[in-house]
Amino acid sequence: MGTATILLVVAGVALADVLPREEVEKQDSTFQELWETEFTWKFDDLPLNGGVASDRIPYSGYIYPDNEGGTSDSLRKYDRAFNGGRLLAADHEKWDTTAFKEPVDGFFGKLFKIEETPDWYGHCNGWTSAAIRHAEPVNSVIKNGVTFSPSDIKALLAELYIYNEHVVLAGENEEPIGAAAFHALITNWIGRGDHPLGIEAEPGEEKWNYPAYAFAASAAKHSPRRVEVNMNVVYASDSHAEWDESPRIEEVKYFHYMLDLDASGKIVGGYFFRDSSAIDMLWVPLSPKEPGEHGNEIGNPYIKAKEILSLWRESVPSESRAAWLNVDPTEIIDRDRLQSPVVEVVVTEDEESESIELEVPTCVVPRRFSTIGSTLSRSGNCYSADQQRMTQSFDELLGRQTTDMASRRTESSLVR
């Protein structure tokens, strides 16, 4: 009996996940490309706690459920201001929130082949991206005679980002991340970089994305090559409605895992204990692209990133914008629409480059990141990727016969 127990324990240790070389190379190259510095794998060189500054915490936003119309209300305002009153963007959202349905469970659902939009379909990844990349709007903005409240601007940001390009750092739909990659990503990105990450927080078919921004851990070394870790990860939960001034709703996930180290102390594998939480994906949003262009091919074609970003800039104090730094900084600048000067962020090779003279208020920061040029993956939104069902194309909704939009919709493998 004792021998069998020992063999069982040894077998359990042997089942620990080994970090694949491809995973190591992916994290190394992605971090180098986005941060222009090396990704760290040595356990003792990684922090056990970290987080963004208090004024950098992502705001709790709304997921804009499809069965409640998504972002249609704010898009109607957008149409009045920018589309000559024609409800183009709002009608596209009406189609987008009704085009993807799933079979209804139960006898009658199967008998009559009933399909409905699940109540968890929404814009959670759009809000998560916006909250990571943008300070919360605080002032109303009048544009072309239409008043956009902070809530409206947050809704437009969520719409802009819902199909925008993301970097999937680790994990895939319905496949939880391994312990080794999880620890390395959290500690490098949030710990070393002070940068929030998108997390797909609930393994399984349903997709729930949130912005994670802080963590705290304790570690106990069982041997020079084995470390047990307890970690709490803090993220902003959704606010169940959109508010002009967002409530700060904080949630915490607990993780418990063992890490395997090599002779030099680098993380090479590990496994989660049964009492640990699990997540499907860690990802980071990239800069907003114009809908229809590379990186946002299937975004709402009747909105423009420049116009939405202009509204955001006018709604947020310049000092907040200057302090809100991201990897892959936004390059779309529409100065002609601004009522106040843009606060420039000058990226330099030398922290002492304070003598640069510019015509607008300037924040000089050391070079820690750069715009990427390679093709990167997009993360999933609140939808199951494998059960997309389209009922009516947007062009049919408008009375046109072309199926161009419908064909473009089916190209995405990680949304709705």
Rosetta blueprint (number, residue, H / E / L):
1 M L
2 G H
3 T H
4 A H
5 T H
6 I H
7 L H
8 L H
9 V H
10 V H
11 A H
12 G H
13 V H
14 A H
15 L L
16 A L
17 D E
18 V E
19 L L
20 P L
21 R H
22 E H
23 E H
24 V H
25 E H
26 K H
27 Q H
28 D H
29 S H
30 T H
31 F H
32 Q H
33 E H
34 L H
35 W H
36 E L
37 T L
38 E L
39 F L
40 T L
41 W L
42 K E
43 F H
44 D H
45 D H
46 L L
47 P L
48 L L
49 N E
50 G E
51 G E
52 V L
53 A L
54 S H
55 D H
56 R H
57 I L
58 P L
59 Y L
60 S L
61 G L
62 Y L
63 I L
64 Y L
65 P L
66 D H
67 N H
68 E H
69 G L
70 G L
71 T L
72 S H
73 D H
74 S H
75 L H
76 R H
77 K H
78 Y H
79 D H
80 R H
81 A H
82 F H
83 N L
84 G L
85 G L
86 R L
87 L L
88 L H
89 A H
90 A H
91 D H
92 H H
93 E H
94 K H
95 W H
96 D H
97 T L
98 T L
99 A L
100 F E
101 K L
102 E E
103 P E
104 V L
105 D L
106 G L
107 F H
108 F H
109 G H
110 K H
111 L H
112 F L
113 K L
114 I L
115 E E
116 E E
117 T L
118 P L
119 D L
120 W L
121 Y L
122 G L
123 H L
124 C H
125 N H
126 G H
127 W H
128 T H
129 S H
130 A H
131 A H
132 I H
133 R H
134 H L
135 A L
136 E L
137 P L
138 V L
139 N L
140 S L
141 V E
142 I E
143 K E
144 N L
145 G L
146 V E
147 T E
148 F E
149 S L
150 P H
151 S H
152 D H
153 I H
154 K H
155 A H
156 L H
157 L H
158 A H
159 E H
160 L H
161 Y H
162 I L
163 Y L
164 N L
165 E L
166 H E
167 V E
168 V E
169 L E
170 A E
171 G L
172 E E
173 N L
174 E L
175 E E
176 P L
177 I L
178 G L
179 A H
180 A H
181 A H
182 F H
183 H H
184 A H
185 L H
186 I H
187 T H
188 N H
189 W H
190 I H
191 G H
192 R H
193 G L
194 D L
195 H L
196 P L
197 L E
198 G E
199 I E
200 E E
201 A L
202 E L
203 P L
204 G L
205 E L
206 E L
207 K L
208 W L
209 N E
210 Y E
211 P E
212 A E
213 Y E
214 A E
215 F E
216 A E
217 A E
218 S E
219 A E
220 A E
221 K E
222 H E
223 S E
224 P L
225 R L
226 R E
227 V E
228 E E
229 V E
230 N E
231 M E
232 N E
233 V E
234 V E
235 Y E
236 A E
237 S L
238 D L
239 S L
240 H L
241 A L
242 E L
243 W L
244 D L
245 E L
246 S L
247 P L
248 R L
249 I L
250 E E
251 E E
252 V E
253 K E
254 Y E
255 F E
256 H E
257 Y E
258 M E
259 L E
260 D E
261 L E
262 D L
263 A L
264 S L
265 G L
266 K E
267 I E
268 V E
269 G E
270 G E
271 Y E
272 F E
273 F L
274 R L
275 D L
276 S L
277 S L
278 A L
279 I L
280 D L
281 M E
282 L E
283 W E
284 V E
285 P E
286 L L
287 S L
288 P L
289 K L
290 E L
291 P L
292 G L
293 E L
294 H L
295 G L
296 N L
297 E L
298 I L
299 G L
300 N L
301 P L
302 Y L
303 I L
304 K L
305 A H
306 K H
307 E H
308 I H
309 L H
310 S H
311 L H
312 W H
313 R H
314 E H
315 S H
316 V L
317 P L
318 S H
319 E H
320 S H
321 R H
322 A H
323 A H
324 W L
325 L L
326 N L
327 V L
328 D L
329 P L
330 T L
331 E L
332 I L
333 I L
334 D L
335 R H
336 D H
337 R H
338 L L
339 Q L
340 S L
341 P L
342 V L
343 V L
344 E E
345 V E
346 V E
347 V E
348 T E
349 E L
350 D L
351 E L
352 E L
353 S L
354 E L
355 S L
356 I L
357 E L
358 L L
359 E L
360 V L
361 P L
362 T E
363 C E
364 V E
365 V E
366 P E
367 R L
368 R L
369 F L
370 S L
371 T L
372 I L
373 G L
374 S L
375 T L
376 L L
377 S L
378 R L
379 S L
380 G L
381 N L
382 C L
383 Y L
384 S L
385 A H
386 D H
387 Q H
388 Q L
389 R L
390 M E
391 T L
392 Q L
393 S L
394 F H
395 D H
396 E H
397 L H
398 L L
399 G L
400 R L
401 Q L
402 T L
403 T L
404 D H
405 M H
406 A H
407 S H
408 R H
409 R H
410 T L
411 E L
412 S L
413 S L
414 L L
415 V L
416 R L
